């Protein structure tokens, strides 16, 4: 949805590549253990992307609540440090970084902890002056937002459209400032 909106504004040559891996958390991306990518430093060194968006918290909060063999349990504070490493590495490789807050969820074990990960994401964004797309509380304040989730965690198209609407001005602002 975001790609279509950006292409309307900037032309069909603009492309978004989704490198997200379902069920993973920020540390798995950093250390290259998400089952699909090499370590983050190698990815950024070899990436041709101008803008890198990071959309984590849902699984970070889950694995902190549900210890899983082979998966690091990231506290909100550890999560913030991992985000800092991801951002710094991307920036050191000439990338613009944008953070996307997660959507709210209506199911434990994420529901009661997710707000703390969102808060730490915002602390990191402020500390490192990284653009952040506020999605968590705006979506949480929509009546019956739960009906826009397929399973109390993952968005339906209706919520993805809202999320793209929040993301568009932030990403467009970065594109507009690029040489």
FENZI-V174614 format. One record per helix or strand. SS is the DSSP state (helix for helix, strand for strand). FROM is the first residue (numbers start at 1). LEN is the number of residues. If there is no record, write none. Layout:
# FENZI-V174614
SS;FROM;LEN
SS;FROM;LEN
This chain:
# FENZI-V174614
helix;2;9
helix;26;6
helix;40;7
strand;51;4
helix;58;8
helix;76;17
strand;96;5
helix;114;15
strand;131;3
helix;136;5
helix;145;4
strand;149;1
strand;155;1
helix;157;21
